[in-house]
Amino acid sequence: MGSDRFVEKLKPYLSGRSTLRDVPRKQRLVDRPSPKGLFGDADQGSKARRKQLVRRARLQCGYTLSEIAAHLDIHYTTVSKVVNENNED
């Protein structure tokens, strides 16, 4: 979409636009944190914190199950179970 500097200049204009379906996903979610930035040192943290970050990555940041799984080096079905854990009630 452009250089990092260009993307940084556009971020204020993109706020709240992540739900527009007619804009390609890559462009809608350009201002989301990177997986590294999102998870940071989650491996050293508690299991509950890691699960919370997995749900945030999927539901708020729009990462796919496969993207999250690849970053955390786990299977995508494990990610799916974590994401759906609170939705079973």
OpenMM code with the backbone's topology and positions (N, CA, C; nanometers):
from openmm import Vec3, app, unit

residues = "MET GLY SER ASP ARG PHE VAL GLU LYS LEU LYS PRO TYR LEU SER GLY ARG SER THR LEU ARG ASP VAL PRO ARG LYS GLN ARG LEU VAL ASP ARG PRO SER PRO LYS GLY LEU PHE GLY ASP ALA ASP GLN GLY SER LYS ALA ARG ARG LYS GLN LEU VAL ARG ARG ALA ARG LEU GLN CYS GLY TYR THR LEU SER GLU ILE ALA ALA HIS LEU ASP ILE HIS TYR THR THR VAL SER LYS VAL VAL ASN GLU ASN ASN GLU ASP".split()
positions = [
    Vec3(0.0817, -0.1182, 0.0000),
    Vec3(0.0000, 0.0000, 0.0000),
    Vec3(0.0866, 0.1253, 0.0000),
    Vec3(0.2093, 0.1146, 0.0411),
    Vec3(0.2982, 0.2297, 0.0444),
    Vec3(0.4068, 0.2077, 0.1462),
    Vec3(0.4895, 0.3064, 0.1639),
    Vec3(0.5980, 0.2965, 0.2609),
    Vec3(0.5424, 0.3021, 0.4032),
    Vec3(0.6244, 0.2649, 0.4980),
    Vec3(0.5826, 0.2695, 0.6381),
    Vec3(0.5466, 0.4128, 0.6790),
    Vec3(0.6214, 0.5081, 0.6290),
    Vec3(0.5961, 0.6490, 0.6606),
    Vec3(0.4587, 0.6910, 0.6077),
    Vec3(0.4261, 0.6487, 0.4860),
    Vec3(0.2966, 0.6788, 0.4262),
    Vec3(0.1831, 0.6187, 0.5080),
    Vec3(0.1993, 0.4938, 0.5474),
    Vec3(0.0968, 0.4255, 0.6261),
    Vec3(0.0767, 0.4963, 0.7600),
    Vec3(0.1855, 0.5386, 0.8242),
    Vec3(0.1755, 0.6100, 0.9517),
    Vec3(0.0955, 0.7397, 0.9364),
    Vec3(0.1143, 0.8087, 0.8248),
    Vec3(0.0415, 0.9327, 0.8005),
    Vec3(-0.1081, 0.9074, 0.7811),
    Vec3(-0.1441, 0.7888, 0.7302),
    Vec3(-0.2845, 0.7569, 0.7040),
    Vec3(-0.3603, 0.7031, 0.8256),
    Vec3(-0.2897, 0.6527, 0.9242),
    Vec3(-0.3554, 0.5879, 1.0386),
    Vec3(-0.4666, 0.6715, 1.1020),
    Vec3(-0.4488, 0.8014, 1.1239),
    Vec3(-0.5594, 0.8786, 1.1844),
    Vec3(-0.6872, 0.8768, 1.0995),
    Vec3(-0.6736, 0.8667, 0.9705),
    Vec3(-0.7898, 0.8656, 0.8808),
    Vec3(-0.8590, 0.7291, 0.8764),
    Vec3(-0.7867, 0.6252, 0.9182),
    Vec3(-0.8394, 0.4897, 0.9103),
    Vec3(-0.9094, 0.4453, 1.0379),
    Vec3(-0.8985, 0.5219, 1.1417),
    Vec3(-0.9586, 0.4868, 1.2697),
    Vec3(-1.1079, 0.4610, 1.2535),
    Vec3(-1.1531, 0.3453, 1.3011),
    Vec3(-1.2947, 0.3107, 1.2947),
    Vec3(-1.3403, 0.2561, 1.1610),
    Vec3(-1.2494, 0.2312, 1.0703),
    Vec3(-1.2859, 0.1843, 0.9366),
    Vec3(-1.2657, 0.0341, 0.9189),
    Vec3(-1.2334, -0.0373, 1.0244),
    Vec3(-1.2009, -0.1793, 1.0121),
    Vec3(-1.3201, -0.2668, 0.9773),
    Vec3(-1.4409, -0.2118, 0.9812),
    Vec3(-1.5594, -0.2924, 0.9508),
    Vec3(-1.6111, -0.2739, 0.8084),
    Vec3(-1.5493, -0.1879, 0.7309),
    Vec3(-1.5931, -0.1663, 0.5929),
    Vec3(-1.5557, -0.2866, 0.5078),
    Vec3(-1.6540, -0.3631, 0.4630),
    Vec3(-1.6289, -0.4871, 0.3895),
    Vec3(-1.5919, -0.4649, 0.2433),
    Vec3(-1.6244, -0.3484, 0.1863),
    Vec3(-1.5914, -0.3255, 0.0464),
    Vec3(-1.4474, -0.2781, 0.0269),
    Vec3(-1.3761, -0.2577, 0.1368),
    Vec3(-1.2342, -0.2229, 0.1321),
    Vec3(-1.1558, -0.3506, 0.1607),
    Vec3(-1.0548, -0.3823, 0.0798),
    Vec3(-0.9782, -0.5053, 0.1022),
    Vec3(-0.9255, -0.5159, 0.2454),
    Vec3(-0.9269, -0.6359, 0.2985),
    Vec3(-0.8872, -0.6642, 0.4360),
    Vec3(-0.7506, -0.6058, 0.4684),
    Vec3(-0.6563, -0.6222, 0.3785),
    Vec3(-0.5197, -0.5736, 0.4021),
    Vec3(-0.5178, -0.4221, 0.4224),
    Vec3(-0.6034, -0.3511, 0.3528),
    Vec3(-0.6095, -0.2065, 0.3669),
    Vec3(-0.6905, -0.1645, 0.4886),
    Vec3(-0.7988, -0.2378, 0.5191),
    Vec3(-0.8820, -0.2049, 0.6357),
    Vec3(-0.8050, -0.2168, 0.7659),
    Vec3(-0.7186, -0.3164, 0.7718),
    Vec3(-0.6523, -0.3493, 0.8973),
    Vec3(-0.5065, -0.3052, 0.9017),
    Vec3(-0.4718, -0.2064, 0.8223),
    Vec3(-0.3331, -0.1623, 0.8134),
    Vec3(-0.2818, -0.1049, 0.9463),
    Vec3(-0.3698, -0.0522, 1.0288),
    Vec3(-0.3250, 0.0090, 1.1535),
    Vec3(-0.3263, -0.0860, 1.2730),
    Vec3(-0.3517, -0.2131, 1.2495),
    Vec3(-0.3516, -0.3090, 1.3608),
    Vec3(-0.2069, -0.3367, 1.4044),
    Vec3(-0.1897, -0.3763, 1.5299),
    Vec3(-0.0546, -0.4079, 1.5760),
    Vec3(-0.0034, -0.5355, 1.5088),
    Vec3(0.1259, -0.5448, 1.4922),
    Vec3(0.1851, -0.6669, 1.4374),
    Vec3(0.1692, -0.7795, 1.5397),
    Vec3(0.1747, -0.9053, 1.4964),
    Vec3(0.1665, -1.0140, 1.5938),
    Vec3(0.2746, -1.0026, 1.7016),
    Vec3(0.3948, -0.9653, 1.6608),
    Vec3(0.5039, -0.9502, 1.7582),
    Vec3(0.4711, -0.8407, 1.8587),
    Vec3(0.4178, -0.7298, 1.8099),
    Vec3(0.3794, -0.6208, 1.8987),
    Vec3(0.2610, -0.6561, 1.9863),
    Vec3(0.1696, -0.7341, 1.9340),
    Vec3(0.0499, -0.7735, 2.0079),
    Vec3(0.0821, -0.8733, 2.1186),
    Vec3(0.1590, -0.9759, 2.0834),
    Vec3(0.1871, -1.0818, 2.1804),
    Vec3(0.3089, -1.0531, 2.2671),
    Vec3(0.4026, -0.9739, 2.2154),
    Vec3(0.5210, -0.9396, 2.2932),
    Vec3(0.5839, -1.0619, 2.3565),
    Vec3(0.5908, -1.0606, 2.4871),
    Vec3(0.6481, -1.1741, 2.5598),
    Vec3(0.5385, -1.2564, 2.6271),
    Vec3(0.4298, -1.2809, 2.5550),
    Vec3(0.3161, -1.3559, 2.6103),
    Vec3(0.3557, -1.4964, 2.6523),
    Vec3(0.4627, -1.5503, 2.5936),
    Vec3(0.5076, -1.6842, 2.6327),
    Vec3(0.5549, -1.6870, 2.7775),
    Vec3(0.6037, -1.5726, 2.8282),
    Vec3(0.6484, -1.5656, 2.9669),
    Vec3(0.5335, -1.5334, 3.0626),
    Vec3(0.4221, -1.4871, 3.0093),
    Vec3(0.3088, -1.4472, 3.0922),
    Vec3(0.2194, -1.5640, 3.1297),
    Vec3(0.1075, -1.5304, 3.1894),
    Vec3(0.0140, -1.6333, 3.2323),
    Vec3(-0.0636, -1.6891, 3.1140),
    Vec3(-0.1180, -1.8077, 3.1332),
    Vec3(-0.1982, -1.8727, 3.0294),
    Vec3(-0.3237, -1.7909, 2.9994),
    Vec3(-0.3834, -1.7334, 3.1037),
    Vec3(-0.5037, -1.6525, 3.0862),
    Vec3(-0.4740, -1.5288, 3.0014),
    Vec3(-0.3584, -1.4672, 3.0232),
    Vec3(-0.3196, -1.3489, 2.9450),
    Vec3(-0.2982, -1.3861, 2.7981),
    Vec3(-0.2346, -1.4988, 2.7746),
    Vec3(-0.2114, -1.5431, 2.6371),
    Vec3(-0.3445, -1.5694, 2.5658),
    Vec3(-0.4386, -1.6327, 2.6351),
    Vec3(-0.5701, -1.6584, 2.5767),
    Vec3(-0.6410, -1.5274, 2.5447),
    Vec3(-0.6298, -1.4307, 2.6325),
    Vec3(-0.6900, -1.2996, 2.6101),
    Vec3(-0.6306, -1.2341, 2.4854),
    Vec3(-0.5006, -1.2445, 2.4685),
    Vec3(-0.4347, -1.1863, 2.3515),
    Vec3(-0.4727, -1.2599, 2.2230),
    Vec3(-0.4912, -1.3912, 2.2307),
    Vec3(-0.5345, -1.4683, 2.1135),
    Vec3(-0.6730, -1.4212, 2.0703),
    Vec3(-0.7639, -1.4049, 2.1654),
    Vec3(-0.8997, -1.3574, 2.1330),
    Vec3(-0.8952, -1.2164, 2.0739),
    Vec3(-0.8109, -1.1308, 2.1300),
    Vec3(-0.7985, -0.9945, 2.0777),
    Vec3(-0.7438, -0.9962, 1.9348),
    Vec3(-0.6411, -1.0783, 1.9116),
    Vec3(-0.5811, -1.0869, 1.7780),
    Vec3(-0.6848, -1.1284, 1.6744),
    Vec3(-0.7715, -1.2210, 1.7107),
    Vec3(-0.8717, -1.2717, 1.6164),
    Vec3(-0.9906, -1.1771, 1.6021),
    Vec3(-1.0490, -1.1367, 1.7147),
    Vec3(-1.1759, -1.0654, 1.7121),
    Vec3(-1.1625, -0.9153, 1.6898),
    Vec3(-1.0574, -0.8546, 1.7424),
    Vec3(-1.0424, -0.7102, 1.7288),
    Vec3(-0.9434, -0.6712, 1.6189),
    Vec3(-0.8385, -0.7508, 1.6026),
    Vec3(-0.7341, -0.7155, 1.5061),
    Vec3(-0.7515, -0.7852, 1.3719),
    Vec3(-0.8392, -0.8840, 1.3649),
    Vec3(-0.8713, -0.9477, 1.2378),
    Vec3(-0.7700, -1.0467, 1.1848),
    Vec3(-0.6802, -1.0947, 1.2691),
    Vec3(-0.5854, -1.1964, 1.2234),
    Vec3(-0.6582, -1.3285, 1.2032),
    Vec3(-0.6172, -1.4046, 1.1042),
    Vec3(-0.6775, -1.5350, 1.0801),
    Vec3(-0.6260, -1.6344, 1.1827),
    Vec3(-0.6980, -1.7450, 1.1957),
    Vec3(-0.6536, -1.8499, 1.2873),
    Vec3(-0.5142, -1.8973, 1.2490),
    Vec3(-0.4906, -1.9119, 1.1208),
    Vec3(-0.3608, -1.9592, 1.0718),
    Vec3(-0.2488, -1.8606, 1.1025),
    Vec3(-0.2755, -1.7319, 1.0882),
    Vec3(-0.1740, -1.6308, 1.1178),
    Vec3(-0.1354, -1.6324, 1.2648),
    Vec3(-0.2350, -1.6429, 1.3514),
    Vec3(-0.2089, -1.6469, 1.4955),
    Vec3(-0.1330, -1.7740, 1.5309),
    Vec3(-0.1789, -1.8859, 1.4771),
    Vec3(-0.1152, -2.0146, 1.5054),
    Vec3(0.0297, -2.0158, 1.4601),
    Vec3(0.0568, -1.9611, 1.3425),
    Vec3(0.1944, -1.9585, 1.2916),
    Vec3(0.2835, -1.8742, 1.3821),
    Vec3(0.2317, -1.7624, 1.4294),
    Vec3(0.3130, -1.6769, 1.5163),
    Vec3(0.3430, -1.7445, 1.6501),
    Vec3(0.2431, -1.8131, 1.7047),
    Vec3(0.2604, -1.8768, 1.8361),
    Vec3(0.3151, -2.0192, 1.8274),
    Vec3(0.3313, -2.0693, 1.7045),
    Vec3(0.3800, -2.2047, 1.6813),
    Vec3(0.2893, -2.3090, 1.7470),
    Vec3(0.1591, -2.2931, 1.7231),
    Vec3(0.0593, -2.3891, 1.7708),
    Vec3(-0.0329, -2.4213, 1.6529),
    Vec3(-0.1189, -2.5188, 1.6676),
    Vec3(-0.2104, -2.5577, 1.5604),
    Vec3(-0.3282, -2.4607, 1.5572),
    Vec3(-0.3795, -2.4355, 1.4362),
    Vec3(-0.4892, -2.3392, 1.4233),
    Vec3(-0.6169, -2.3847, 1.4945),
    Vec3(-0.6376, -2.5149, 1.5126),
    Vec3(-0.7565, -2.5592, 1.5866),
    Vec3(-0.7454, -2.5218, 1.7344),
    Vec3(-0.6248, -2.5154, 1.7857),
    Vec3(-0.6040, -2.4709, 1.9232),
    Vec3(-0.6452, -2.3248, 1.9360),
    Vec3(-0.6085, -2.2458, 1.8385),
    Vec3(-0.6477, -2.1046, 1.8367),
    Vec3(-0.7995, -2.0941, 1.8308),
    Vec3(-0.8638, -2.1745, 1.7460),
    Vec3(-1.0082, -2.1736, 1.7332),
    Vec3(-1.0759, -2.2062, 1.8660),
    Vec3(-1.0245, -2.3041, 1.9359),
    Vec3(-1.0825, -2.3409, 2.0660),
    Vec3(-1.0711, -2.2266, 2.1649),
    Vec3(-0.9590, -2.1584, 2.1667),
    Vec3(-0.9405, -2.0453, 2.2582),
    Vec3(-1.0381, -1.9325, 2.2235),
    Vec3(-1.0492, -1.9019, 2.0961),
    Vec3(-1.1377, -1.7936, 2.0525),
    Vec3(-1.2824, -1.8241, 2.0874),
    Vec3(-1.3242, -1.9494, 2.0700),
    Vec3(-1.4635, -1.9867, 2.0945),
    Vec3(-1.4933, -2.0265, 2.2371),
    Vec3(-1.3930, -2.0304, 2.3222),
    Vec3(-1.4079, -2.0730, 2.4616),
    Vec3(-1.5189, -1.9988, 2.5351),
    Vec3(-1.5247, -1.8683, 2.5233),
    Vec3(-1.6246, -1.7883, 2.5953),
    Vec3(-1.7581, -1.7821, 2.5249),
    Vec3(-1.7655, -1.8301, 2.4013),
    Vec3(-1.8886, -1.8237, 2.3230),
    Vec3(-1.9761, -1.9476, 2.3388),
    Vec3(-1.9357, -2.0406, 2.4209),
    Vec3(-2.0097, -2.1670, 2.4352),
    Vec3(-2.1210, -2.1580, 2.5388),
    Vec3(-2.1302, -2.0476, 2.6126),
    Vec3(-2.2318, -2.0375, 2.7177),
    Vec3(-2.3699, -2.0166, 2.6628),
] * unit.nanometer
topology = app.Topology()
chain = topology.addChain("A")
for resn in residues:
    res = topology.addResidue(resn, chain)
    for name in ("N", "CA", "C"):
        topology.addAtom(name, app.Element.getBySymbol(name[0]), res)
